[in-house]
Amino acid sequence: MTVALKERARQRVVAARGDLVALSRRIHGTPELAFQEEQACAWLCEALAGAGWEVEAGVYELPTAFAARAGSGPLRLVLCAEYDALPEVGHACGHNLVAAMAVGAGLALAEVADDLGIEVTVLGTPAEETGGGKALLLERGAFASAHAAMMVHPTPFDLADTPVIACTQFDVHYTGKEAHAAAYPELGVNAADALVVAQAAIGLLRQHLRPSDRVHGIVTKGGDVANVVPARTSARYMVRAATLEELATVRAKVLRCFEAGALATGARLEVTAEQRPYAEMHHDPDLLAAYRRNAEALGRHLLDDQGGPRVPISTDMGNVSLALPAIHPSISIDSLPAVNHQPEFTAHCISEAAEQALVDGAVAMAWTAVDAATDERLRARLLGGPAA
């Protein structure tokens, strides 16, 4: 029975391949930033509504979020669709593919939902790159009735157990006092110097950080003209660590570096726009094992057990994984030497390899859901979870 259901699911994705590729390319060609994904959201809703799904846009007070549902069984599974892009480099993280894969897997599962006794939701999750759309949706109840959630993300490699670490982001602002930089510099308070002191302190701090910690940022305002002592400077920084607990300690150390800049120069420090922390990812072991088997059955060569790269990323899917069973595997689009967040990777996200990854990712997710629904032990465990 399971084999037949999987084949029906695969055939549904194969039949929809042309439409899924067109959807992916459409999103890719119209990159939209976090919380501004109006066209991508509309196109995804149209694709699912056209297939007979019950679709609601603007859910949970997020205008570019949506929820589309099919099936009515007791086991409720969520497929997360991301579709935000990055400034300047567009879809350099392949969220056009993430979105299309979620739709493809959803179509496949709708084909067999009644046989499996499942309800499947394709959940449109905006603002993964910055803003934490999934964290907001989680707080507002979007996953409250779900038993499991999954998504697949394009990278240069096939990895089931994608390493995901915790992350937070914030803006820092220094306010000093203007003065003529040559005639009366002693009357000024240099906000740019405050930022330089802070960055130097962070550089020295790196000796005392764990190998899994990350600190990086950009200057968003460095002054106005060279002959005026800068009175206002700003920067945006990200801090990462293996877990939320470790993140809190690193964040405190980094903030002290920014405080040092204010103390050294006399400038006033303000920290704003701190986003909800992204948590570390806890991949559900049973779902992950099922995905690994299914990806390998599709000809994917996963690097988890072959000394593959363990490069860490951060995503708000980690927050979801702390609340319910979830997985976030990576799927290769054969992009090397290009890697995520490079413009060369953007180009690879509409390649033939990317299109095959779209199909394989959709099928692998659908097959994993079939396994979750038909494996008596796994199904019972999921149904006995928080949503029961």
Stockholm file with secondary structure:
# STOCKHOLM 1.0

chainA/1-388         MTVALKERARQRVVAARGDLVALSRRIHGTPELAFQEEQACAWLCEALAGAGWEVEAGVYELPTAFAARAGSGPLRLVLCAEYDALPEVGHACGHNLVAAMAVGAGLALAEVADDLGIEVTVLGTPAEETGGGKALLLERGAFASAHAAMMVHPTPFDLADTPVIACTQFDVHYTGKEAHAAAYPELGVNAADALVVAQAAIGLLRQHLRPSDRVHGIVTKGGDVANVVPARTSARYMVRAATLEELATVRAKVLRCFEAGALATGARLEVTAEQRPYAEMHHDPDLLAAYRRNAEALGRHLLDDQGGPRVPISTDMGNVSLALPAIHPSISIDSLPAVNHQPEFTAHCISEAAEQALVDGAVAMAWTAVDAATDERLRARLLGGPAA
#=GR chainA/1-388 SS CHHHHHHHHHHHHHHTHHHHHHHHHHHHHSCCCTTCCHHHHHHHHHHHHHTTCEEEESGGGCTTCEEEEECCCSEEEEEEECCCCBTTTBSTTCHHHHHHHHHHHHHHHHHHHHHHTEEEEEEECCCTTTTCHHHHHHHTTTTTTCSEEECCEEESSCBSSCCBCEEEEEEEEEECBCCBTTTCGGGCBCHHHHHHHHHHHHHHHGGGSCTTCEEEEEEEECCSCTTBCCCEEEEEEEEEESSHHHHHHHHHHHHHHHHHHHHHHCCEEEEECCCCCBCCCCBCHHHHHHHHHHHHHTTCCCCTTTTCCCCCBCCTHHHHHHHSCEECCEEECCCTTCCTTSHHHHHHTTSHHHHHHHHHHHHHHHHHHHHHHHCHHHHHHHHTSTTC
#=GC SS_cons         CHHHHHHHHHHHHHHTHHHHHHHHHHHHHSCCCTTCCHHHHHHHHHHHHHTTCEEEESGGGCTTCEEEEECCCSEEEEEEECCCCBTTTBSTTCHHHHHHHHHHHHHHHHHHHHHHTEEEEEEECCCTTTTCHHHHHHHTTTTTTCSEEECCEEESSCBSSCCBCEEEEEEEEEECBCCBTTTCGGGCBCHHHHHHHHHHHHHHHGGGSCTTCEEEEEEEECCSCTTBCCCEEEEEEEEEESSHHHHHHHHHHHHHHHHHHHHHHCCEEEEECCCCCBCCCCBCHHHHHHHHHHHHHTTCCCCTTTTCCCCCBCCTHHHHHHHSCEECCEEECCCTTCCTTSHHHHHHTTSHHHHHHHHHHHHHHHHHHHHHHHCHHHHHHHHTSTTC
//
